[in-house]
């Protein structure tokens, strides 16, 4: 509204979002979230978002709260666009919470348990900090339905990704959630496009099912133009548990299939372009649990002459999804195919603390995905 004077950088964000809504430019991650929230509250589903920095977003991508730069009182002059979507919309609440992961996540779990028709989201400032609420995750989120028969649709947004920020700002400990996953007790996803976050957030409410949803959200992809989506991908389709090879390849000419999840996909595509290879296919697994066997097998079968399958990940070998997905991948491989790993070596620490060493490791793991299979190799 005219009565609010936004910061010039925030105004640019909303001007761009207006252009995205008109279909003039592709939709980015922040707009994808907003479109999901707006469509839900307009349909009668309340949305509740809490976390230590979730109004703005840790990486300044969301700006769900606009602060009037001309306000005269510190506790006045805020405007929340998502509270003004439609006349009879459901509530949208965004809360910058206290610095206690355990207390806040425990409260939000209880809120989601009491009101299954509200999309309740807890967002960690960095995914690494979720271990401050590990008791809530272990005792309630992962096992509450099995122990007590209490369904719960709480959603965790955990910023995750190896970008040289060190061991405390790189990993949401994906492997811990994978270890807890059994009896279809939760959903673990790692979306890589704006349309994917839109569809998975909507899916959490519009289907007649309530399970905890753990989203490994990105950091660098928030502003990566390759991770944007055209408006048409929002008006049709659904969340893709597996995203097929995006390049038109001759299936019978492909010799290697690289499987991955998360932002490493974009590094792999770039490397393949540099090498000029047309005999390597790259498949993204967007839902890690429950593992999408049917969709994954469908993609693998497109390449009957592929001799090698590689799982590539940013995380160390003893972390990330590798130890959990290798059995799923092996189960869906064709007879005679070999499965290898390309990623960081096993490590007690989630990540190194030196940027140049991080870059060397990243270069090596991406290069390794196209090279000779090394170390532990499974043959079907």
C-alpha positions as CSV (number, residue, x, y, z in Angstrom):
1,X,0.0,0.0,0.0
2,X,1.0,3.6,-0.5
3,X,1.2,4.2,3.2
4,X,4.2,1.8,3.5
5,X,7.7,2.8,2.4
6,X,9.8,-0.4,1.9
7,X,13.5,-0.5,1.8
8,X,14.7,0.0,-1.8
9,X,16.1,-3.5,-2.0
10,X,12.9,-5.0,-0.7
11,X,10.9,-2.9,-3.2
12,X,13.1,-4.4,-6.0
13,X,12.2,-7.9,-4.7
14,X,8.5,-7.2,-4.9
15,X,8.8,-5.4,-8.3
16,X,10.4,-8.6,-9.6
17,X,7.7,-10.7,-8.0
18,X,5.1,-8.7,-9.8
19,X,6.9,-9.4,-13.1
20,X,7.0,-13.1,-12.2
21,X,3.3,-13.1,-11.5
22,X,2.7,-11.6,-15.0
23,X,4.8,-14.3,-16.5
24,X,7.5,-11.9,-17.7
25,X,10.4,-13.6,-15.9
26,X,10.8,-17.0,-14.3
27,X,9.7,-17.5,-10.7
28,X,12.4,-17.8,-8.1
29,X,12.4,-19.7,-4.8
30,X,11.1,-16.9,-2.6
31,X,8.2,-16.3,-5.0
32,X,7.5,-20.0,-5.2
33,X,7.1,-20.1,-1.4
34,X,4.8,-17.1,-1.5
35,X,2.6,-18.6,-4.2
36,X,2.2,-21.8,-2.2
37,X,1.4,-19.8,1.0
38,X,-1.0,-17.5,-0.8
39,X,-2.9,-20.3,-2.6
40,X,-3.3,-22.2,0.7
41,X,-4.6,-19.3,2.8
42,X,-6.9,-18.4,-0.1
43,X,-8.2,-22.0,-0.1
44,X,-8.9,-21.9,3.7
45,X,-5.7,-23.5,5.0
46,X,-4.0,-21.4,7.7
47,X,-0.2,-21.1,7.5
48,X,2.0,-20.7,10.5
49,X,5.7,-20.1,10.0
50,X,8.2,-19.7,12.8
51,X,12.0,-19.7,13.3
52,X,14.8,-17.5,14.3
53,X,14.9,-15.5,11.1
54,X,12.0,-16.6,9.1
55,X,10.2,-13.3,8.4
56,X,13.1,-12.0,6.2
57,X,14.7,-15.5,5.7
58,X,18.2,-16.2,6.8
59,X,19.5,-15.5,3.3
60,X,17.1,-12.6,2.7
61,X,15.1,-14.4,0.1
62,X,11.6,-14.3,1.6
63,X,10.7,-10.9,2.9
64,X,7.4,-12.0,4.2
65,X,7.3,-8.9,6.4
66,X,7.8,-5.5,4.9
67,X,9.1,-2.9,7.3
68,X,8.1,0.7,6.7
69,X,11.3,2.8,6.4
70,X,9.4,5.9,7.4
71,X,7.8,4.6,10.6
72,X,8.1,6.6,13.7
73,X,7.7,3.9,16.3
74,X,9.9,0.8,16.6
75,X,6.9,-1.5,17.2
76,X,4.8,-0.2,14.3
77,X,5.0,0.1,10.6
78,X,5.1,-3.5,9.4
79,X,3.0,-4.9,6.6
80,X,2.6,-8.6,5.8
81,X,1.4,-9.1,2.2
82,X,0.3,-12.7,2.8
83,X,-2.2,-11.4,5.3
84,X,-3.9,-9.5,2.5
85,X,-4.4,-12.1,-0.2
86,X,-8.3,-12.3,-0.2
87,X,-11.2,-11.0,1.8
88,X,-12.1,-14.3,3.5
89,X,-8.7,-15.9,3.6
90,X,-7.3,-18.1,6.3
91,X,-4.7,-16.6,8.7
92,X,-1.1,-16.3,7.8
93,X,1.2,-16.0,10.8
94,X,5.0,-15.4,10.7
95,X,7.0,-15.4,13.9
96,X,10.7,-14.5,14.4
97,X,11.2,-16.9,17.4
98,X,13.5,-17.0,20.4
99,X,16.9,-18.6,20.1
100,X,15.9,-22.0,21.4
101,X,15.4,-24.7,18.7
102,X,14.1,-27.2,21.3
103,X,11.5,-25.0,22.9
104,X,10.1,-23.6,19.6
105,X,10.1,-26.9,17.7
106,X,8.4,-28.6,20.7
107,X,5.7,-26.0,20.7
108,X,5.2,-26.2,17.0
109,X,4.9,-30.0,17.1
110,X,2.1,-29.6,19.6
111,X,0.4,-26.9,17.6
112,X,0.5,-29.1,14.5
113,X,-0.8,-32.1,16.4
114,X,-3.7,-30.0,17.7
115,X,-4.6,-28.4,14.4
116,X,-4.0,-30.7,11.4
117,X,-5.6,-28.3,9.0
118,X,-2.9,-25.6,9.5
119,X,0.4,-25.8,7.6
120,X,2.8,-25.5,10.5
121,X,6.4,-24.8,9.5
122,X,9.5,-24.5,11.7
123,X,12.5,-23.2,9.9
124,X,16.0,-23.5,11.2
125,X,18.3,-20.5,10.7
126,X,20.8,-23.0,9.3
127,X,19.9,-26.7,9.1
128,X,23.0,-27.4,11.2
129,X,21.1,-25.9,14.2
130,X,18.3,-28.4,14.1
131,X,20.4,-30.7,16.4
132,X,19.6,-28.3,19.2
133,X,16.1,-29.8,19.0
134,X,17.2,-33.5,18.4
135,X,15.1,-34.7,21.4
136,X,11.9,-33.3,19.8
137,X,12.8,-34.9,16.5
138,X,13.7,-38.3,17.9
139,X,11.0,-38.6,20.6
140,X,8.0,-36.9,18.9
141,X,8.4,-36.2,15.2
142,X,10.0,-39.5,14.0
143,X,8.1,-41.9,16.3
144,X,5.0,-40.2,17.7
145,X,2.6,-41.8,15.3
146,X,4.1,-45.3,15.8
147,X,4.2,-45.0,19.6
148,X,0.9,-43.1,20.3
149,X,-1.1,-43.2,17.1
150,X,-0.9,-39.4,16.8
151,X,-0.6,-38.1,13.2
152,X,1.2,-34.9,12.7
153,X,1.9,-32.8,9.6
154,X,4.6,-30.5,10.9
155,X,7.0,-29.2,8.2
156,X,10.7,-28.6,8.9
157,X,12.6,-26.3,6.6
158,X,16.3,-27.0,7.1
159,X,18.8,-24.9,5.0
160,X,21.4,-27.4,3.7
161,X,24.2,-27.3,1.3
162,X,28.0,-27.3,1.0
163,X,29.2,-23.9,0.0
164,X,32.5,-23.4,1.9
165,X,30.9,-21.9,5.0
166,X,32.5,-24.4,7.4
167,X,31.3,-27.3,9.6
168,X,28.6,-25.3,11.5
169,X,27.0,-23.9,8.4
170,X,26.8,-26.6,5.8
171,X,24.8,-29.6,6.9
172,X,21.3,-30.2,8.2
173,X,22.5,-33.8,9.0
174,X,20.4,-35.4,6.3
175,X,21.8,-38.8,7.4
176,X,20.1,-38.5,10.8
177,X,16.7,-38.1,9.3
178,X,17.3,-40.9,6.8
179,X,18.3,-43.1,9.7
180,X,15.0,-42.3,11.5
181,X,12.9,-43.0,8.4
182,X,10.9,-46.2,8.6
183,X,7.3,-47.4,8.6
184,X,6.5,-44.4,6.3
185,X,6.8,-42.2,9.3
186,X,7.9,-39.1,7.5
187,X,8.7,-37.5,4.2
188,X,12.3,-36.3,3.4
189,X,12.7,-34.1,0.3
190,X,15.4,-32.0,-1.3
191,X,13.8,-29.8,-4.0
192,X,16.0,-28.1,-6.5
193,X,13.5,-25.7,-8.3
194,X,11.0,-23.1,-7.4
195,X,8.1,-25.0,-8.7
196,X,9.1,-28.0,-6.7
197,X,9.0,-26.1,-3.4
198,X,5.6,-24.7,-4.4
199,X,4.1,-28.2,-5.1
200,X,5.6,-29.9,-2.1
201,X,4.2,-27.3,0.3
202,X,0.8,-27.5,-1.3
203,X,0.9,-31.3,-1.2
204,X,1.4,-31.2,2.5
205,X,-2.0,-29.8,3.0
206,X,-4.3,-30.5,0.1
207,X,-4.0,-34.3,0.2
208,X,-5.8,-36.2,2.9
209,X,-2.7,-37.3,4.7
210,X,-0.6,-35.9,7.6
211,X,3.0,-37.0,7.9
212,X,6.0,-34.9,9.1
213,X,7.7,-33.3,6.1
214,X,11.5,-32.6,6.3
215,X,12.7,-30.3,3.6
216,X,16.4,-29.8,2.9
217,X,16.1,-26.2,1.6
218,X,18.8,-24.6,-0.5
219,X,21.0,-21.5,0.1
220,X,22.9,-20.7,-3.2
221,X,20.0,-22.0,-5.2
222,X,17.7,-19.3,-3.8
223,X,19.2,-16.9,-6.4
224,X,20.4,-19.3,-9.0
225,X,18.6,-18.6,-12.3
226,X,18.9,-22.3,-13.3
227,X,16.7,-23.1,-10.3
228,X,13.9,-20.8,-11.3
229,X,10.7,-22.1,-13.0
230,X,8.3,-20.8,-15.6
231,X,4.9,-19.8,-14.4
232,X,3.4,-22.8,-16.4
233,X,5.0,-25.2,-14.0
234,X,2.9,-23.8,-11.2
235,X,-0.4,-23.9,-12.9
236,X,-0.1,-27.6,-13.8
237,X,1.7,-30.7,-12.7
238,X,2.6,-31.8,-9.2
239,X,5.7,-32.5,-7.0
240,X,8.1,-34.7,-8.9
241,X,9.7,-37.3,-6.6
242,X,12.3,-37.9,-9.4
243,X,13.2,-35.4,-12.1
244,X,14.3,-37.1,-15.3
245,X,17.2,-36.1,-17.5
246,X,16.5,-32.7,-18.9
247,X,18.6,-33.0,-22.0
248,X,17.5,-34.9,-25.1
249,X,19.8,-37.9,-25.1
250,X,19.7,-41.1,-27.1
251,X,18.8,-43.6,-24.4
252,X,20.7,-46.5,-26.1
253,X,23.9,-44.5,-26.3
254,X,24.1,-43.6,-22.6
255,X,26.9,-45.5,-20.8
256,X,26.6,-44.0,-17.4
257,X,23.8,-42.7,-15.2
258,X,24.6,-40.2,-12.5
259,X,22.1,-40.0,-9.7
260,X,22.1,-37.2,-7.1
261,X,20.0,-35.0,-4.9
262,X,20.2,-31.3,-4.2
263,X,22.4,-28.5,-5.6
264,X,25.2,-30.8,-6.7
265,X,23.0,-31.5,-9.8
266,X,23.8,-28.1,-11.2
267,X,27.6,-28.6,-10.8
268,X,27.2,-31.9,-12.6
269,X,25.3,-30.4,-15.5
270,X,27.9,-27.7,-15.9
271,X,30.8,-30.2,-15.8
272,X,29.0,-32.4,-18.4
273,X,28.6,-29.4,-20.7
274,X,32.3,-28.6,-20.3
275,X,33.2,-32.1,-21.3
276,X,30.8,-32.2,-24.2
277,X,29.5,-35.6,-23.1
278,X,26.3,-37.0,-24.6
279,X,26.6,-40.5,-23.1
280,X,26.0,-39.6,-19.5
281,X,22.5,-39.1,-18.0
282,X,21.8,-37.2,-14.8
283,X,18.8,-38.0,-12.6
284,X,17.6,-36.0,-9.6
285,X,16.1,-37.8,-6.7
286,X,13.9,-35.0,-5.1
287,X,12.2,-37.3,-2.5
288,X,14.6,-39.4,-0.6
289,X,12.0,-41.0,1.7
290,X,9.8,-42.8,1.1
291,X,12.1,-43.7,-1.8
292,X,10.2,-43.4,-5.2
293,X,11.0,-46.9,-6.5
294,X,8.6,-46.8,-9.4
295,X,9.6,-43.4,-10.7
296,X,13.3,-44.1,-10.2
297,X,13.1,-47.5,-12.0
298,X,11.3,-45.9,-14.9
299,X,14.1,-43.5,-15.4
300,X,16.9,-46.1,-15.2
301,X,15.1,-48.3,-17.7
302,X,15.5,-45.6,-20.3
303,X,19.2,-46.4,-20.5
304,X,19.4,-50.2,-21.0
305,X,23.0,-50.0,-22.2
306,X,24.4,-48.1,-19.3
307,X,27.0,-50.1,-17.5
308,X,27.7,-47.7,-14.6
309,X,25.4,-46.0,-12.1
310,X,27.0,-43.4,-9.8
311,X,25.6,-41.7,-6.7
312,X,27.1,-38.2,-6.3
313,X,26.7,-36.1,-3.2
314,X,28.3,-33.1,-1.5
315,X,28.4,-34.7,1.9
316,X,31.1,-37.0,3.3
317,X,30.6,-40.7,2.6
318,X,29.4,-41.5,6.1
319,X,26.9,-38.6,6.0
320,X,24.3,-37.5,3.5
321,X,22.0,-40.1,1.8
322,X,24.6,-42.5,0.4
323,X,24.4,-45.3,2.9
324,X,20.6,-45.3,2.8
325,X,19.9,-44.9,-0.9
326,X,22.5,-47.3,-2.2
327,X,20.3,-50.3,-1.4
328,X,17.3,-48.6,-3.1
329,X,19.3,-47.8,-6.2
330,X,20.8,-51.3,-6.3
331,X,17.4,-52.8,-6.1
332,X,16.2,-50.9,-9.2
333,X,19.4,-51.4,-11.3
334,X,19.5,-53.7,-14.3
335,X,21.5,-57.0,-14.2
336,X,25.2,-56.4,-14.8
337,X,25.2,-52.7,-13.9
338,X,27.7,-51.4,-11.3
339,X,27.0,-48.8,-8.6
340,X,29.7,-46.5,-7.5
341,X,30.1,-43.4,-5.2
342,X,31.5,-40.0,-5.8
343,X,31.5,-37.6,-2.9
344,X,33.6,-36.4,0.0
345,X,35.6,-38.9,2.0
346,X,34.2,-40.1,5.3
347,X,34.7,-37.4,8.0
348,X,34.0,-36.8,11.7
349,X,33.2,-33.2,10.8
350,X,30.4,-32.3,8.4
351,X,32.7,-30.0,6.4
352,X,36.1,-28.4,6.2
353,X,36.8,-24.9,7.5
354,X,38.9,-23.6,4.6
355,X,37.2,-22.3,1.5
356,X,40.0,-23.3,-0.8
357,X,40.0,-26.9,0.5
358,X,36.2,-27.0,0.1
359,X,36.6,-25.9,-3.5
360,X,39.2,-28.6,-4.2
361,X,36.9,-31.3,-2.7
362,X,33.9,-30.0,-4.7
363,X,35.9,-30.1,-7.9
364,X,37.2,-33.6,-7.2
365,X,33.8,-35.1,-6.4
366,X,32.1,-33.6,-9.5
367,X,35.0,-34.8,-11.7
368,X,34.9,-38.2,-10.0
369,X,31.3,-38.7,-11.0
370,X,32.4,-38.8,-14.6
371,X,35.6,-40.8,-14.0
372,X,36.5,-44.4,-13.3
373,X,34.6,-46.1,-10.5
374,X,36.7,-46.2,-7.4
375,X,36.5,-47.8,-3.9
376,X,33.3,-49.5,-2.9
377,X,31.4,-50.8,-6.0
378,X,28.2,-52.8,-6.0
379,X,27.4,-55.0,-8.9
380,X,23.8,-56.1,-9.7
